[in-house]
Amino acid sequence: MAEGERRRASREPLPIGVYLIVDGVRHPGTLRDLSSSGAGFSDPVLAVRLNLAMHQKVVLEIPPETPGPEPLRLPGEVAHVSAGLRPRLGIHFEPLDPGLARRLHERLGCKDLPSTSSLPEAH
């Protein structure tokens, strides 16, 4: 992590195929890591190809092939993007409602989320 950057939650390695939805269009990508507050991509050239800008609104979609009946869609924004010799792409999520946080925890076991027993029931 570069000097001056701060993460709200520790990220866990999670190299899975996902989609990044930009302006309503799904683009395939591969995660490097994931937490309850954001995600990093292992194929950051995606950011260059899509010409993403800082704070641009995006949605991370974790497909249903990951155990669960439907995709998880996590709205957020581009938190860091860079090209050059070491391109990178990071997404910061909008605050997760308790139901979405529970689904993320159950599907992927994010360790920085509270246990499902301490989350409020989804309605």
C-alpha positions in Angstrom: 0.0 0.0 0.0 1.3 3.4 -0.9 2.1 6.0 1.7 -1.0 8.0 2.8 -3.4 5.2 1.8 -5.6 3.8 4.5 -7.9 0.8 4.4 -11.0 0.6 6.6 -10.8 -3.2 6.7 -8.1 -5.7 6.1 -8.4 -7.5 2.8 -8.3 -11.2 2.3 -6.8 -12.7 -0.9 -9.6 -13.9 -3.1 -8.6 -14.6 -6.7 -12.1 -15.2 -8.3 -13.7 -14.1 -11.5 -16.1 -11.2 -11.1 -17.8 -8.5 -13.2 -17.2 -4.8 -12.9 -20.4 -3.0 -14.0 -19.6 0.5 -15.5 -22.5 2.6 -16.9 -24.7 -0.5 -16.9 -22.3 -2.7 -18.9 -20.7 -5.8 -17.4 -16.9 -6.3 -17.9 -15.2 -9.5 -16.7 -12.2 -9.2 -14.3 -10.4 -11.1 -11.6 -10.2 -10.0 -8.0 -6.9 -10.0 -6.1 -8.5 -9.3 -2.7 -11.7 -8.4 -1.0 -13.0 -6.9 2.3 -16.2 -5.5 3.6 -15.1 -2.0 2.4 -13.5 -2.6 -0.9 -11.7 -4.8 -3.5 -8.5 -4.9 -5.5 -8.2 -6.3 -9.0 -5.4 -8.6 -10.2 -5.9 -7.5 -13.7 -5.7 -3.7 -13.3 -5.3 -3.2 -17.0 -9.1 -3.3 -16.9 -9.1 0.2 -15.5 -7.0 1.4 -18.4 -9.1 -0.4 -21.0 -12.3 1.1 -19.5 -10.7 4.5 -19.0 -11.9 4.6 -15.4 -11.6 7.8 -13.3 -11.2 8.3 -9.6 -14.6 8.3 -7.8 -16.4 6.9 -10.8 -19.4 4.9 -9.7 -19.2 1.2 -10.4 -20.8 -2.0 -9.2 -18.8 -5.2 -8.3 -20.8 -8.3 -9.2 -19.8 -11.6 -7.7 -21.5 -14.2 -10.0 -23.7 -17.0 -8.8 -21.1 -19.6 -9.5 -19.7 -18.6 -6.1 -22.1 -20.6 -3.8 -25.4 -18.9 -3.7 -28.6 -18.5 -5.8 -27.9 -15.0 -7.3 -25.1 -12.6 -7.9 -23.9 -10.3 -5.2 -23.8 -6.7 -6.4 -21.7 -4.3 -4.3 -22.1 -0.6 -5.4 -19.0 1.6 -4.9 -16.6 3.9 -6.6 -13.1 3.8 -8.0 -10.7 4.4 -5.0 -7.4 4.2 -6.9 -6.5 3.7 -10.5 -3.1 4.0 -12.1 -1.5 3.0 -15.4 2.2 2.8 -16.2 4.6 0.1 -15.2 2.5 -1.1 -12.2 -1.2 -0.5 -13.2 -3.7 -1.1 -10.4 -7.4 -0.8 -9.7 -9.1 -0.6 -6.3 -12.8 -0.2 -5.5 -14.2 1.3 -2.3 -17.8 0.1 -1.5 -20.6 2.2 -0.4 -21.7 1.3 3.2 -23.3 -2.2 3.0 -26.8 -2.6 4.4 -27.0 -5.5 7.0 -28.6 -7.9 4.5 -26.0 -7.4 1.9 -23.2 -7.6 4.5 -24.7 -10.9 5.8 -24.8 -12.3 2.2 -21.2 -11.3 1.6 -20.1 -12.9 4.8 -22.0 -16.1 4.2 -20.9 -16.4 0.6 -17.2 -15.5 0.9 -16.4 -15.6 4.6 -14.9 -12.2 4.8 -13.1 -12.3 8.1 -13.4 -8.6 8.9 -17.2 -8.7 8.9 -19.0 -9.5 12.2 -20.1 -13.0 12.5 -23.6 -13.7 11.1 -24.9 -14.2 14.6 -24.2 -10.5 15.5 -25.8 -9.1 12.3 -29.4 -8.1 12.4 -31.9 -10.3 10.6 -32.5 -9.4 7.0 -36.2 -8.5 6.2 
